[in-house]
Amino acid sequence: MLLFLHGIWSAALNGDLGRVKYLIQKAADPSQPDSAGYTALHYASRNGHYAVCQFLLESGAKCNAQTHGGATALHRASYCGHTDIARLLLSHGSNPRLVDDDGMTSLHKAAEKGHTDICSLLLQHSPALKAVRDRKSTGLNLTFLGKVVSAQQRVWWGTCVWAVGDSPRGLRC
């Protein structure tokens, strides 16, 4: 607990860029995981601290590091609706096709919370994300269930797969 309170994870969680820089200069590993496998980049991404994320990435933080549950920094940013951080992570090589232990990609996480701007970003970056998840639901389907989207958005995103009986009101796209 003391390590967390005084370490790079706490500084990243709180968006304390000065402290993160200080700790990195003192040889702190930017990709050092805590006991749950979370890195400073996971914490900064989840909490929307763009400058901290940018510094960590420029300092060699591994953007595809996964927690014990399989979550990446991109999963965290996508779930929390931080589009600018998701874009930053993608530009540094984050793999949007990585899945967590529940079989969820970053697209699923964004869609679950109705973050359609991040869904669009992820689909532009990796069209393969339209892949069907275990119960025949794509991230797009979760978006449609979580938030009403226009027909124009559905056409722009492309087709999606609904399992028989799973679509609301019998709609197919």
N, C-alpha and C positions, 0 to 999 in steps of 0.2 A: 504494500500500500504506500509506503514512504517513497519507493521508487517512482510510482505513478504521480504522486503529489508533487514531486520535485523534478520529474523527468521530462523528456521531449514529448511524451504523450499528452501530459497536462498542458504544456505550452501550446501544442498544436490544437488541442481541444478548445482552448480558450482564445485562440487566434493571436497569441503573443509572439509575433514575428521576431522581435528583438531577442527574446529568450531562445527561440528555436535557432536563430542564427548563432547565438552564443554557444549553445550546446553542440551544434554541428562543428563549429570552430574548435571546440574542446574535444573533438573526435567522437562525438555521439554518432552512432550508426543511424542514418535516416530511415532505414528499413527494419530496425530492431523491433520485433513484435513484443507485445505484452503477453501475459499468461493466457489470454484468449485468442492470441494471434493477430490482434489489431496493431497496426503500425500508426505512426504519427500521421501519415497520409490518409488513413482511414478516418481518423478523428477530425482532421482539418476538412476533409471532403464532406463528411456528414454534417458538419456545423457551418459550412459555407464560407470558410476562410480562404479566399482565392489567393491572396499574397503568400500565405503560408504554404499552400499546395504548390504554387509556382516555385517557391524557393526550395522546397523539399525535392521536387522533380529535378530542378537544376542541380541539386546536390547529390543526385544519384539514387533517390528513393525508387524502389521497385513498384511501378504502377500496377502490376498484375499480382502483387502479393495477396494471398488469400488467408482469411481468418480460419480458425478451426472449423467453422461452419461453411467455408467456401466463399464468403463475401469478399469482394474487391472494393477498392476505393470508388470505382465507377458504380458498383451496386449501391453504395451508401449515398453518393451524390445524386444518383438517379431517383432513389426512393425519397430523398428529402427535397427534390425539386431544384437542385442547383445546376441550372443549365450551363452557366459559364464555366463551372468546374468540370462538368461532364465533357464539355468541348475541349478544355485544357487537357484533361486526362487522355482523351482520344488522340489529341495532337502529339502526345508523348508516348503513344503506343499501347494504351489500354485496350485490352481485347474484350469487346462487348459480347462475345459469344461464350465467355466463361460462365459456368453455372454454379450456383451454390448447392448446398446439400439437399435443398428442396427442389432442385432442378430448375431454378429460376435464373434467368439472365437479367442484365440491367434493364432491358426493355420491359420484362415482366414487372420489375420493381417500380419503374416509372409509371407504367400503365395501372398498376394496382392503386396508385395514389392519384391517378388522373392527370399526370404531368405530360400532356400531349406534345408540348414543345420539345421535351427530351425524347419522347417516342419518335418524333420526326427526325431529330438529330441522329439518333441511334440507327434508324432505318436508312437514312441517307448514307451513313458511314458503313453500314453492314446490312445489305438487303437480306442476307441469309437469316437474319433474326426473325423472319416470318415463320420459322420452323415451329412445328407443333410440339407442345409440351405434353406431359404425361396424360392428362385427361382430354387430349385433343383441343386444348385451348392455346391459342397463340397470345403473345403479348398484346396484339391488336385487339383480340376479343376481350381481354381484360380492360382495355381502354374503353371499348364500347359499353361494357357493363358498368364501369366506374364513372363514366362521364358521357353525356350526349355529345356526339360529334356530327358535323354536317356531312351530307352525302358527298360534297366536294372533297372533304378531307379523306373519306373512305376511298374515293376514286383515286386521289393523289397517292395515298399509301399503297394502293394496289389491293389485290384480293387477299382475303384471309380465310381461314378454315374454321368452320363451326362443326362441332360434333352434333350428330342428329339429336334434336331435342334440347340442345344446350343454348341455342340462340334465343334472345329475348323476343317474344311475340312472333316467333317463327321466321325472323328476318335472316337472310343469307347475304353474305358479301363475298 
